[in-house]
Amino acid sequence: MSRIAYFGPQGTFTEQAARRLAPGEELIPAETIPAALAAVRSGAADAACVPIENSVEGAVTATLDSLSEAEPLVAVAEVLLPVHFSVLTRPGTTEIRTVASHPHALAQVRHWVEANLPGARPVATSSTAAAAVAVDDGEFDAAVTAPVAVEHYPLEVLATEVADVRDAKTRFLLVRRPGELPEPTGADRTSIVAAATNRTGALAELLTELAVRGINLTKLDARPTRNNFGEYRFFIDFEGHVTEPRIGDVLAALRRRCRNVRFLGSHPRADNGTTEIEPGAANEDFTEAIAWVASVRKGAQA
Ligand SMILES: O=C(O)C(=O)C[C@]1(C(=O)O)C=C[C@@H](O)C=C1
C-alpha cells in the first residue's frame, strides 16, 4: 500500500481529492502544503495530494512556491472537485462573532457571510478543516468547511451549499518524486516553471515558442523569485505530453532561452478537454520534418 500525504487535517477538500486520486491507499494528513510535499521529498510518503488552482480565487500560491523550491517533484495525476461549503458551529451557539476558514474559502463566501452573518469577523486558518478544529476548541464561532468535515468533528450544520459563485471548482494534483512518467493519453497537460532572463520581451518570447508550435496554453502564473525585487518565475501549463515530439521540441527551446526550467510533470487532464492541434503542429509533422533535415544532411535532398 502506498503512503499518500495530503493537505489536512481530516475533512479538507484535499482529503476528498486524495481519496479520488489514490483510492484504497494509506492517507497521512500534513498540516501545511509545504509539509505534505516535504514528506514526499524525504521519503516519508510515496506521493502527496495538494490543491493547485481554484476557479474563483486562482492559483494556490503555497503549492506553486513549494514545487519550485528544494528537490524537484512531478505531478502524475489531477482531479477537479466541485467546491461549495458548509458552515459549522458548536452545538448551542447563539451569537456568531467570528467565521474561520482557509483564505481561499473565505474569499468564496464573502457575500454570503455579509448577508447572513452581518458583523461577523473573518479569520484565516491553515485549512478549512483546521477551522473546524478551532471552532470545536472554542477559538472561533463558525467554520466554513468542506461538506464532509461535519463527519469528522462534533459540530452542527448552520448552512450547506454555501458559495458566492455557483459551479466553482478546485484542481488538485498527485505529486511524486521524479520517476516513471504516466503514459500519454492524447488529452494531457504538461507543467513547467521557468525563470526567464530579466530583459525586454523575455516572457513574450517564451509564450511565442509555444504559439509557433501550435501548443495551447492552459495556465500562466507569475511568482516572485524572492531574491531580487522584480524578478519572477513563470508557471506555465500547456496541452500535450513530454513524450510527444512537438512538446519535446518546445521544452528544448524553453531550456535554451531561460535561466532555468523545471519540469513539473505530464499527466492526463481531468477537465475532459481535447488537445487542439494547429495545422503543421502534429507530432507526425515534427517527426517528418526532423527526418527531412536528416536526409538533407546526408545529401539525399537538395
Ligand atoms: O482547506 C481545504 O479544505 C483545502 O483543501 C484547500 C482549498 C484551497 O487551497 O483552495 C481547497 C479548496 C477550496 O477552494 C478551499 C480551500
The ligand as an SDF file (V2000), in Angstrom:
LIG
                    3D

 16 16  0  0  0  0  0  0  0  0999 V2000
   -8.7240   23.8320    3.1260 O   0  0  0  0  0  0  0  0  0  0  0  0
   -9.1060   22.9280    2.3750 C   0  0  0  0  0  0  0  0  0  0  0  0
  -10.0710   22.1970    2.6100 O   0  0  0  0  0  0  0  0  0  0  0  0
   -8.3720   22.6990    1.1180 C   0  0  0  0  0  0  0  0  0  0  0  0
   -8.3510   21.5970    0.6550 O   0  0  0  0  0  0  0  0  0  0  0  0
   -7.7070   23.8760    0.4410 C   0  0  0  0  0  0  0  0  0  0  0  0
   -8.5880   24.6570   -0.5190 C   0  0  0  0  0  0  0  0  0  0  0  0
   -7.6980   25.6140   -1.3980 C   0  0  0  0  0  0  0  0  0  0  0  0
   -6.4880   25.6330   -1.2630 O   0  0  0  0  0  0  0  0  0  0  0  0
   -8.2630   26.3440   -2.2380 O   0  0  0  0  0  0  0  0  0  0  0  0
   -9.2730   23.7510   -1.4420 C   0  0  0  0  0  0  0  0  0  0  0  0
  -10.4900   24.0110   -1.9460 C   0  0  0  0  0  0  0  0  0  0  0  0
  -11.2780   25.2040   -1.5640 C   0  0  0  0  0  0  0  0  0  0  0  0
  -11.1680   26.1340   -2.6450 O   0  0  0  0  0  0  0  0  0  0  0  0
  -10.7650   25.8520   -0.3360 C   0  0  0  0  0  0  0  0  0  0  0  0
   -9.5410   25.5100    0.2040 C   0  0  0  0  0  0  0  0  0  0  0  0
  1  2  2  0
  2  3  1  0
  2  4  1  0
  4  5  2  0
  4  6  1  0
  6  7  1  0
  7  8  1  0
  7 11  1  0
  7 16  1  0
  8  9  2  0
  8 10  1  0
 11 12  2  0
 12 13  1  0
 13 14  1  0
 13 15  1  0
 15 16  2  0
M  END
$$$$
